[in-house]
Amino acid sequence: MTAGSAQRAPEIPDLFSFDTRRHRVVEWQAPGPVAKAAAGKSGLEIMCAIRDGILPPPPMARLIGLEMRIAEAGRIVMELDPDESLENTIGLLHGATAAALLDTAMGCAIATMQPAGQTSVTLDLKLTYLRPLSVRSGKISAEGKVVKLGRQTSYAEGFVRDGAGNLAVHATATFTMIGGEKAK
């Protein structure tokens, strides 16, 4: 730099301009009528009906773009085609994305083992992030597997893999069982 010349600051674009704005429309079915349609069905029947498009997915699945691919007794596999709406400011998928995928996949895996009239809710969820995920990761799969099904408490394990099949997140969760037959 020569004497008397000023260094020019880099021009910062308008971060709120229309050119950088993105739009997303999310539609879902009201959960109440879906719950009524699912009444009397086992958890596996419900999961298969969602997978096969007979029952609509829950609103949260529609919100993030999660789709059920495999529904079998004790195991669920879901997929997500990530987009930038799920990214944080450093260009990676927010950690809550993997948490939502795994909580859903593991909870649904537990559901596949439950009779009609029984459900479960998450008591705890532990995730270990092994590698970052981004839009460039490709289609992401989340697998939930039942470890132990109990009358009051059940346990599941989950895995999130990137498009190349690399393990990105591992999880374990505990679920409390609600409804159904209680131990005497």
PyRosetta script that sets phi, psi and omega in degrees:
from pyrosetta import init, pose_from_sequence

init()
pose = pose_from_sequence("MTAGSAQRAPEIPDLFSFDTRRHRVVEWQAPGPVAKAAAGKSGLEIMCAIRDGILPPPPMARLIGLEMRIAEAGRIVMELDPDESLENTIGLLHGATAAALLDTAMGCAIATMQPAGQTSVTLDLKLTYLRPLSVRSGKISAEGKVVKLGRQTSYAEGFVRDGAGNLAVHATATFTMIGGEKAK")
pose.set_psi(1, 135.9)
pose.set_omega(1, -179.3)
pose.set_phi(2, -91.3)
pose.set_psi(2, 161.2)
pose.set_omega(2, 179.4)
pose.set_phi(3, -61.7)
pose.set_psi(3, 134.8)
pose.set_omega(3, 177.1)
pose.set_phi(4, 89.7)
pose.set_psi(4, -14.2)
pose.set_omega(4, 177.9)
pose.set_phi(5, -89.3)
pose.set_psi(5, 141.7)
pose.set_omega(5, -179.0)
pose.set_phi(6, -103.3)
pose.set_psi(6, 141.5)
pose.set_omega(6, 177.1)
pose.set_phi(7, -78.1)
pose.set_psi(7, 129.6)
pose.set_omega(7, -177.6)
pose.set_phi(8, -86.3)
pose.set_psi(8, 130.6)
pose.set_omega(8, 177.1)
pose.set_phi(9, -70.9)
pose.set_psi(9, 143.1)
pose.set_omega(9, 178.0)
pose.set_phi(10, -62.1)
pose.set_psi(10, 142.6)
pose.set_omega(10, -179.4)
pose.set_phi(11, -76.0)
pose.set_psi(11, 128.5)
pose.set_omega(11, -179.5)
pose.set_phi(12, -99.6)
pose.set_psi(12, 124.9)
pose.set_omega(12, -179.8)
pose.set_phi(13, -68.3)
pose.set_psi(13, 159.4)
pose.set_omega(13, 175.2)
pose.set_phi(14, -71.0)
pose.set_psi(14, 107.1)
pose.set_omega(14, -175.2)
pose.set_phi(15, -71.5)
pose.set_psi(15, -9.5)
pose.set_omega(15, 178.8)
pose.set_phi(16, -110.8)
pose.set_psi(16, 13.1)
pose.set_omega(16, -178.2)
pose.set_phi(17, -70.9)
pose.set_psi(17, 162.0)
pose.set_omega(17, 178.6)
pose.set_phi(18, -61.4)
pose.set_psi(18, -32.7)
pose.set_omega(18, -178.1)
pose.set_phi(19, -63.9)
pose.set_psi(19, -26.9)
pose.set_omega(19, -179.1)
pose.set_phi(20, -102.3)
pose.set_psi(20, 0.1)
pose.set_omega(20, -178.1)
pose.set_phi(21, -81.5)
pose.set_psi(21, 141.5)
pose.set_omega(21, 175.9)
pose.set_phi(22, -121.0)
pose.set_psi(22, 154.0)
pose.set_omega(22, 179.8)
pose.set_phi(23, -127.8)
pose.set_psi(23, 147.7)
pose.set_omega(23, 178.3)
pose.set_phi(24, -146.4)
pose.set_psi(24, 131.4)
pose.set_omega(24, 177.6)
pose.set_phi(25, -112.5)
pose.set_psi(25, 129.2)
pose.set_omega(25, 179.9)
pose.set_phi(26, -120.0)
pose.set_psi(26, 127.9)
pose.set_omega(26, 176.4)
pose.set_phi(27, -118.2)
pose.set_psi(27, 147.2)
pose.set_omega(27, 177.7)
pose.set_phi(28, -152.6)
pose.set_psi(28, 164.5)
pose.set_omega(28, 175.4)
pose.set_phi(29, -91.3)
pose.set_psi(29, 144.9)
pose.set_omega(29, 177.0)
pose.set_phi(30, -59.2)
pose.set_psi(30, 131.6)
pose.set_omega(30, -175.9)
pose.set_phi(31, -67.3)
pose.set_psi(31, -27.4)
pose.set_omega(31, -177.9)
pose.set_phi(32, -58.3)
pose.set_psi(32, -53.9)
pose.set_omega(32, 178.7)
pose.set_phi(33, -63.0)
pose.set_psi(33, -32.0)
pose.set_omega(33, 178.3)
pose.set_phi(34, -66.8)
pose.set_psi(34, -42.6)
pose.set_omega(34, 178.0)
pose.set_phi(35, -60.6)
pose.set_psi(35, -40.5)
pose.set_omega(35, 178.0)
pose.set_phi(36, -64.3)
pose.set_psi(36, -40.8)
pose.set_omega(36, 179.4)
pose.set_phi(37, -66.4)
pose.set_psi(37, -29.0)
pose.set_omega(37, -178.7)
pose.set_phi(38, -86.0)
pose.set_psi(38, -13.0)
pose.set_omega(38, -177.5)
pose.set_phi(39, -57.1)
pose.set_psi(39, 137.8)
pose.set_omega(39, 179.1)
pose.set_phi(40, 87.2)
pose.set_psi(40, -4.6)
pose.set_omega(40, 179.0)
pose.set_phi(41, -99.6)
pose.set_psi(41, 149.1)
pose.set_omega(41, 175.0)
pose.set_phi(42, -72.0)
pose.set_psi(42, 164.1)
pose.set_omega(42, 177.6)
pose.set_phi(43, -58.7)
pose.set_psi(43, -40.3)
pose.set_omega(43, 179.4)
pose.set_phi(44, -65.6)
pose.set_psi(44, -40.1)
pose.set_omega(44, 177.5)
pose.set_phi(45, -62.1)
pose.set_psi(45, -39.8)
pose.set_omega(45, 179.3)
pose.set_phi(46, -66.8)
pose.set_psi(46, -46.1)
pose.set_omega(46, -179.3)
pose.set_phi(47, -62.9)
pose.set_psi(47, -40.9)
pose.set_omega(47, 177.4)
pose.set_phi(48, -65.5)
pose.set_psi(48, -37.3)
pose.set_omega(48, 178.6)
pose.set_phi(49, -66.5)
pose.set_psi(49, -37.2)
pose.set_omega(49, 175.8)
pose.set_phi(50, -67.6)
pose.set_psi(50, -47.4)
pose.set_omega(50, 179.2)
pose.set_phi(51, -56.1)
pose.set_psi(51, -42.2)
pose.set_omega(51, -174.7)
pose.set_phi(52, -86.3)
pose.set_psi(52, 0.6)
pose.set_omega(52, 178.4)
pose.set_phi(53, 79.8)
pose.set_psi(53, 12.5)
pose.set_omega(53, 177.7)
pose.set_phi(54, -79.1)
pose.set_psi(54, -40.3)
pose.set_omega(54, 172.1)
pose.set_phi(55, -110.6)
pose.set_psi(55, 142.0)
pose.set_omega(55, 176.8)
pose.set_phi(56, -72.7)
pose.set_psi(56, 152.9)
pose.set_omega(56, 177.1)
pose.set_phi(57, -70.4)
pose.set_psi(57, 161.9)
pose.set_omega(57, 177.9)
pose.set_phi(58, -65.3)
pose.set_psi(58, 156.5)
pose.set_omega(58, -178.8)
pose.set_phi(59, -53.4)
pose.set_psi(59, -39.4)
pose.set_omega(59, -179.2)
pose.set_phi(60, -61.3)
pose.set_psi(60, -39.4)
pose.set_omega(60, 178.7)
pose.set_phi(61, -63.2)
pose.set_psi(61, -40.5)
pose.set_omega(61, 177.8)
pose.set_phi(62, -66.7)
pose.set_psi(62, -37.5)
pose.set_omega(62, -177.5)
pose.set_phi(63, -60.9)
pose.set_psi(63, -45.3)
pose.set_omega(63, -177.2)
pose.set_phi(64, -97.6)
pose.set_psi(64, -8.4)
pose.set_omega(64, 177.1)
pose.set_phi(65, 91.1)
pose.set_psi(65, 23.5)
pose.set_omega(65, -177.7)
pose.set_phi(66, -80.3)
pose.set_psi(66, 131.8)
pose.set_omega(66, 178.7)
pose.set_phi(67, -126.7)
pose.set_psi(67, 134.2)
pose.set_omega(67, 178.6)
pose.set_phi(68, -78.7)
pose.set_psi(68, 130.0)
pose.set_omega(68, -179.8)
pose.set_phi(69, -111.3)
pose.set_psi(69, -40.8)
pose.set_omega(69, -178.6)
pose.set_phi(70, -128.3)
pose.set_psi(70, 130.3)
pose.set_omega(70, 175.8)
pose.set_phi(71, -135.2)
pose.set_psi(71, 108.7)
pose.set_omega(71, 176.8)
pose.set_phi(72, -141.1)
pose.set_psi(72, 164.3)
pose.set_omega(72, -176.8)
pose.set_phi(73, -54.8)
pose.set_psi(73, 116.8)
pose.set_omega(73, 176.5)
pose.set_phi(74, 83.7)
pose.set_psi(74, 2.3)
pose.set_omega(74, -176.2)
pose.set_phi(75, -150.9)
pose.set_psi(75, 135.7)
pose.set_omega(75, 177.2)
pose.set_phi(76, -133.1)
pose.set_psi(76, 140.0)
pose.set_omega(76, 170.7)
pose.set_phi(77, -127.3)
pose.set_psi(77, 128.5)
pose.set_omega(77, 178.1)
pose.set_phi(78, -122.4)
pose.set_psi(78, 156.1)
pose.set_omega(78, 179.4)
pose.set_phi(79, -128.7)
pose.set_psi(79, 152.1)
pose.set_omega(79, 178.6)
pose.set_phi(80, -138.5)
pose.set_psi(80, 127.7)
pose.set_omega(80, 172.0)
pose.set_phi(81, -95.8)
pose.set_psi(81, 98.9)
pose.set_omega(81, -170.8)
pose.set_phi(82, -68.7)
pose.set_psi(82, 147.4)
pose.set_omega(82, 173.5)
pose.set_phi(83, -132.6)
pose.set_psi(83, 172.0)
pose.set_omega(83, -173.0)
pose.set_phi(84, -65.4)
pose.set_psi(84, -13.2)
pose.set_omega(84, 177.7)
pose.set_phi(85, -67.3)
pose.set_psi(85, -15.6)
pose.set_omega(85, -179.6)
pose.set_phi(86, -100.2)
pose.set_psi(86, 2.7)
pose.set_omega(86, -177.5)
pose.set_phi(87, -85.1)
pose.set_psi(87, 157.1)
pose.set_omega(87, 170.3)
pose.set_phi(88, -96.9)
pose.set_psi(88, -173.3)
pose.set_omega(88, -174.9)
pose.set_phi(89, -72.1)
pose.set_psi(89, -10.3)
pose.set_omega(89, 177.3)
pose.set_phi(90, -101.4)
pose.set_psi(90, 10.7)
pose.set_omega(90, 173.5)
pose.set_phi(91, 82.9)
pose.set_psi(91, 17.6)
pose.set_omega(91, 176.4)
pose.set_phi(92, -112.7)
pose.set_psi(92, 157.1)
pose.set_omega(92, 175.3)
pose.set_phi(93, -66.0)
pose.set_psi(93, 135.4)
pose.set_omega(93, 179.3)
pose.set_phi(94, -60.6)
pose.set_psi(94, 141.9)
pose.set_omega(94, -179.5)
pose.set_phi(95, -58.0)
pose.set_psi(95, -26.8)
pose.set_omega(95, 178.2)
pose.set_phi(96, -66.3)
pose.set_psi(96, -22.4)
pose.set_omega(96, 177.2)
pose.set_phi(97, -63.6)
pose.set_psi(97, -50.3)
pose.set_omega(97, 178.3)
pose.set_phi(98, -63.5)
pose.set_psi(98, -37.9)
pose.set_omega(98, 179.1)
pose.set_phi(99, -63.2)
pose.set_psi(99, -42.8)
pose.set_omega(99, 178.5)
pose.set_phi(100, -65.4)
pose.set_psi(100, -42.0)
pose.set_omega(100, 178.7)
pose.set_phi(101, -60.8)
pose.set_psi(101, -47.4)
pose.set_omega(101, -175.9)
pose.set_phi(102, -72.7)
pose.set_psi(102, -40.6)
pose.set_omega(102, 177.2)
pose.set_phi(103, -60.0)
pose.set_psi(103, -41.9)
pose.set_omega(103, 179.7)
pose.set_phi(104, -67.7)
pose.set_psi(104, -49.7)
pose.set_omega(104, -177.7)
pose.set_phi(105, -62.7)
pose.set_psi(105, -43.2)
pose.set_omega(105, -179.3)
pose.set_phi(106, -70.7)
pose.set_psi(106, -41.0)
pose.set_omega(106, 177.3)
pose.set_phi(107, -62.8)
pose.set_psi(107, -39.8)
pose.set_omega(107, 178.1)
pose.set_phi(108, -68.8)
pose.set_psi(108, -34.8)
pose.set_omega(108, 176.5)
pose.set_phi(109, -62.3)
pose.set_psi(109, -43.0)
pose.set_omega(109, 176.1)
pose.set_phi(110, -60.8)
pose.set_psi(110, -44.4)
pose.set_omega(110, -178.5)
pose.set_phi(111, -57.7)
pose.set_psi(111, -34.3)
pose.set_omega(111, -178.6)
pose.set_phi(112, -63.2)
pose.set_psi(112, -15.1)
pose.set_omega(112, -178.8)
pose.set_phi(113, -103.2)
pose.set_psi(113, 2.6)
pose.set_omega(113, -174.4)
pose.set_phi(114, -101.1)
pose.set_psi(114, 142.4)
pose.set_omega(114, 176.2)
pose.set_phi(115, -75.2)
pose.set_psi(115, 169.0)
pose.set_omega(115, 174.7)
pose.set_phi(116, -55.7)
pose.set_psi(116, 139.0)
pose.set_omega(116, 177.9)
pose.set_phi(117, 89.7)
pose.set_psi(117, -4.6)
pose.set_omega(117, 178.5)
pose.set_phi(118, -115.7)
pose.set_psi(118, 144.8)
pose.set_omega(118, 176.2)
pose.set_phi(119, -141.9)
pose.set_psi(119, -176.5)
pose.set_omega(119, 178.3)
pose.set_phi(120, -148.9)
pose.set_psi(120, 159.8)
pose.set_omega(120, 174.5)
pose.set_phi(121, -133.4)
pose.set_psi(121, 152.9)
pose.set_omega(121, -178.1)
pose.set_phi(122, -71.6)
pose.set_psi(122, 128.6)
pose.set_omega(122, 173.0)
pose.set_phi(123, -92.6)
pose.set_psi(123, -46.0)
pose.set_omega(123, 176.3)
pose.set_phi(124, -148.7)
pose.set_psi(124, 156.5)
pose.set_omega(124, -177.3)
pose.set_phi(125, -142.8)
pose.set_psi(125, 121.5)
pose.set_omega(125, 179.5)
pose.set_phi(126, -119.8)
pose.set_psi(126, 123.6)
pose.set_omega(126, 179.8)
pose.set_phi(127, -116.9)
pose.set_psi(127, 142.5)
pose.set_omega(127, 171.4)
pose.set_phi(128, -120.9)
pose.set_psi(128, 116.0)
pose.set_omega(128, -179.4)
pose.set_phi(129, -87.4)
pose.set_psi(129, 119.4)
pose.set_omega(129, -175.1)
pose.set_phi(130, -101.4)
pose.set_psi(130, -28.5)
pose.set_omega(130, 177.3)
pose.set_phi(131, -154.5)
pose.set_psi(131, 148.7)
pose.set_omega(131, -179.5)
pose.set_phi(132, -72.4)
pose.set_psi(132, 152.6)
pose.set_omega(132, 176.0)
pose.set_phi(133, -116.3)
pose.set_psi(133, 148.2)
pose.set_omega(133, 177.5)
pose.set_phi(134, -149.1)
pose.set_psi(134, 179.9)
pose.set_omega(134, 175.9)
pose.set_phi(135, -59.0)
pose.set_psi(135, -34.2)
pose.set_omega(135, 179.5)
pose.set_phi(136, -70.5)
pose.set_psi(136, -9.1)
pose.set_omega(136, 179.3)
pose.set_phi(137, -70.1)
pose.set_psi(137, -14.7)
pose.set_omega(137, -177.0)
pose.set_phi(138, 79.7)
pose.set_psi(138, -168.5)
pose.set_omega(138, -178.5)
pose.set_phi(139, -61.8)
pose.set_psi(139, 128.0)
pose.set_omega(139, -177.0)
pose.set_phi(140, -101.5)
pose.set_psi(140, 136.3)
pose.set_omega(140, 176.8)
pose.set_phi(141, -114.5)
pose.set_psi(141, 142.9)
pose.set_omega(141, 176.8)
pose.set_phi(142, -123.7)
pose.set_psi(142, 124.4)
pose.set_omega(142, -179.3)
pose.set_phi(143, -116.4)
pose.set_psi(143, 133.2)
pose.set_omega(143, 174.8)
pose.set_phi(144, -118.8)
pose.set_psi(144, 135.7)
pose.set_omega(144, 179.6)
pose.set_phi(145, -131.7)
pose.set_psi(145, 138.6)
pose.set_omega(145, 175.6)
pose.set_phi(146, -74.2)
pose.set_psi(146, 129.6)
pose.set_omega(146, 175.0)
pose.set_phi(147, -94.2)
pose.set_psi(147, -47.6)
pose.set_omega(147, 178.2)
pose.set_phi(148, -151.3)
pose.set_psi(148, 127.6)
pose.set_omega(148, 176.2)
pose.set_phi(149, -100.9)
pose.set_psi(149, 122.1)
pose.set_omega(149, 179.4)
pose.set_phi(150, -119.2)
pose.set_psi(150, 170.9)
pose.set_omega(150, 179.0)
pose.set_phi(151, -72.4)
pose.set_psi(151, -34.0)
pose.set_omega(151, -178.6)
pose.set_phi(152, -113.1)
pose.set_psi(152, -34.2)
pose.set_omega(152, -177.1)
pose.set_phi(153, -135.5)
pose.set_psi(153, 138.5)
pose.set_omega(153, 178.2)
pose.set_phi(154, -130.4)
pose.set_psi(154, 158.5)
pose.set_omega(154, -174.7)
pose.set_phi(155, -128.9)
pose.set_psi(155, 142.5)
pose.set_omega(155, 179.6)
pose.set_phi(156, -139.1)
pose.set_psi(156, 161.2)
pose.set_omega(156, 177.5)
pose.set_phi(157, -128.1)
pose.set_psi(157, 146.5)
pose.set_omega(157, -178.1)
pose.set_phi(158, -139.5)
pose.set_psi(158, 157.8)
pose.set_omega(158, -177.1)
pose.set_phi(159, -140.1)
pose.set_psi(159, 133.0)
pose.set_omega(159, 170.4)
pose.set_phi(160, -112.4)
pose.set_psi(160, 129.4)
pose.set_omega(160, 179.5)
pose.set_phi(161, -122.3)
pose.set_psi(161, 145.6)
pose.set_omega(161, 177.1)
pose.set_phi(162, -79.8)
pose.set_psi(162, -179.4)
pose.set_omega(162, -176.6)
pose.set_phi(163, -60.7)
pose.set_psi(163, -23.5)
pose.set_omega(163, 178.2)
pose.set_phi(164, -89.5)
pose.set_psi(164, -0.7)
pose.set_omega(164, 179.6)
pose.set_phi(165, 89.6)
pose.set_psi(165, 5.4)
pose.set_omega(165, 179.8)
pose.set_phi(166, -76.6)
pose.set_psi(166, 135.1)
pose.set_omega(166, 177.6)
pose.set_phi(167, -68.2)
pose.set_psi(167, 122.3)
pose.set_omega(167, -178.5)
pose.set_phi(168, -108.1)
pose.set_psi(168, -35.9)
pose.set_omega(168, -178.0)
pose.set_phi(169, -143.9)
pose.set_psi(169, 136.8)
pose.set_omega(169, 175.0)
pose.set_phi(170, -118.5)
pose.set_psi(170, 143.6)
pose.set_omega(170, -178.5)
pose.set_phi(171, -143.7)
pose.set_psi(171, 155.4)
pose.set_omega(171, 168.4)
pose.set_phi(172, -131.0)
pose.set_psi(172, 152.4)
pose.set_omega(172, -179.4)
pose.set_phi(173, -149.6)
pose.set_psi(173, 153.6)
pose.set_omega(173, 175.1)
pose.set_phi(174, -117.2)
pose.set_psi(174, 136.9)
pose.set_omega(174, -179.3)
pose.set_phi(175, -124.8)
pose.set_psi(175, 143.2)
pose.set_omega(175, 173.2)
pose.set_phi(176, -99.5)
pose.set_psi(176, 137.6)
pose.set_omega(176, -177.3)
pose.set_phi(177, -87.7)
pose.set_psi(177, 138.2)
pose.set_omega(177, -178.0)
pose.set_phi(178, -127.2)
pose.set_psi(178, 132.2)
pose.set_omega(178, 178.0)
pose.set_phi(179, 78.2)
pose.set_psi(179, -171.4)
pose.set_omega(179, -179.5)
pose.set_phi(180, 74.4)
pose.set_psi(180, -171.2)
pose.set_omega(180, -178.8)
pose.set_phi(181, -74.8)
pose.set_psi(181, 130.0)
pose.set_omega(181, 178.7)
pose.set_phi(182, -98.0)
pose.set_psi(182, 152.2)
pose.set_omega(182, 177.1)
pose.set_phi(183, -66.6)
pose.set_psi(183, 142.0)
pose.set_omega(183, -179.5)
pose.set_phi(184, -97.6)
pose.dump_pdb("model.pdb")
